[in-house]
């Protein structure tokens, strides 16, 4: 995929990014079962995804391949993950908007108690909303053209990481 298409996919959450995001989540779920003591995280791009954590390189490819199979067949729900950054973003946006809205009201409604109450209510609503946004906006079940090409171990800012490079011809267009 050319760099311009990759950048456009990233900015507009194109199909390749959303499908890699789903595969990243499912891969991390499977690796977490295999290595429960290791703290894992990831980030997705149009060309693949990173898995951060101290796991053997040879464990990544089988987990990613199994995750791809499960997403396409019996477990498409593995695309949604409780600890996804989407959930944090939704929580931050909702609580910030709630606090700003209450703070802009006239007295007696703009009290600190009401700001705290509105922010807390927003955080409670953010959990189910974040999961829903993942399901319908930031992840997508990988299509049949997606393939896992390779896994490359590396260090990113001193942290152990693996880049899982994917190819997805049917999702590689500018707005796929």
N, C-alpha and C positions, 0 to 999 in steps of 0.2 A: 504494500500500500504506500502510495507516495506521501511525503511529509505534509503537503497541503491538505490532502484528504484526512490524514491522521489528526491534524490540528482542528479541522472542521468537525470531525466526529467528536473530538474531546469537548469542544465548546458547546456543541448542540446535542450532546449525549446521543450520538448516533448508534445504530444497531450493533456495530462491532464493539463499542465501549460497553454497552448494556449487556451484551452476551458474554463478554469477558468478565464483567462485574459479577454476573451470575455464576460463572465458572470459578472465579476467585472464591466466592463465598462457599460453594460446595466443596472445593478442594480444601479449604481451611477447615471445614467441618470434619472431613475425613481424616486430615492430618491431626486434628485435635483429638480425635478418638484414638489414634495410633500413638500420639505423644501428648498425653494429658498434662504433663508437667511443663510443657513448653508454651510460652505465650506467643501467639501468632497474630499477625495482622497482614493486610494487603492493600494494594491500590491497583486500579485497572486503567488501561489505556486501549486505544484502538488496535495496537499491535500485540497485545498480550496483557499480562499482569505480574506484579511482584508479590511474592510471599516473603514476609519478614519473619524470622525466627530461626532458632538454632536447631534445625532438622537436617538429616542427611540428604544430600542432593538426590541420591538414588531413590528416595521415598517420594519425591515430588511428582515425577512423571506418572507412576502407577496411580497415585491418588487423583491427579488431574484427569487421567483417562477414565477412571472409574466415575469420577464426578460428572464428566461430560456424558457418559452413558446413562447415569442415574437421572440427570436433568432432562434428558431427552425421552426417557421412558417412564419410570415409576415414581420419581421424586422431583418433579419440577419445583416443588416448594423449597428445596434446598437453596434456591436462588436468593431467598430472603433470610437475612441474618440479624439476630438480636443486637449485635454490637457493631453494626454498620455505621459508617460516618454519616450516612443519610439521616439516621435517627438523631444524631447529635446536631446536625444542621437544622433539622426541623424543630428540635427542642429549643435551640438558640434563637431561631427566627421567631417562633411563636412567643416565647417568654419575653424577648426584647420588644416585640410589637405590643404585647399585652401591657408591659410596664410603661412603654411610651404613651399608649392610649390613655391609661389611667392618669398618668402624670400630667397630661395635657388638659384633663377635665378641670372644671372650676371647683373651688372649695364648696362643700365639705367632702367631695368625692375623691380628690387627688391626694389622699393621705398615704403615708408610707404603708399602713396596714392594707389598704386597698391595692396598692402596687404589688405588695408581697402576695396577697390573695390571688390577684389576677395572674401573676407570674407562675404561681404554684398550679393554678387551674390549667394554664397553658402547658406546663410540663406534664401534667396528667394526660391531657389530650394528645400530646406530642408522640407518646409511645405508639398507640394504635395508628395514628396518622403517618408516622415515619415508616412503619411496616407496610402500610398501604401504598405510600409513595414508592417504596422500594419495589413492591410487586408490580405496579403499573407504570412507573416512570423511569427508575434508574437501573432496573435489571430486565432481562428478557431471556427466555429459554433459547439456548443455542440452536441455530438451524443446522440442517444436515450437511452444509458445506464447511462448517467449522472444523479445523484440524489443529491438533497440538503439534508444533514443529520441533521444539527443543526446550530444554531447561538449562539455564546458565546460572551457575553460582557466582555471586559477587558480593562486594561490600558496598553499602550505601550509607554514607556518613558514619562509617565505622560499624554499622550493624550488619549481621549476616542476612543475606537476601538471596532470593532465586527469582530470575525472570523467566516466566513461562511464555514463550513466543507462540502465538497462534496465527493461523491464516483463516480468513473467512471471506472468500470471493463474493458470496451473495450479500454480504453486509458491508462491503468495502467502498460503496459509493459515497459521495459527499453527504447525502442525507438519508442513507440507508437505515 
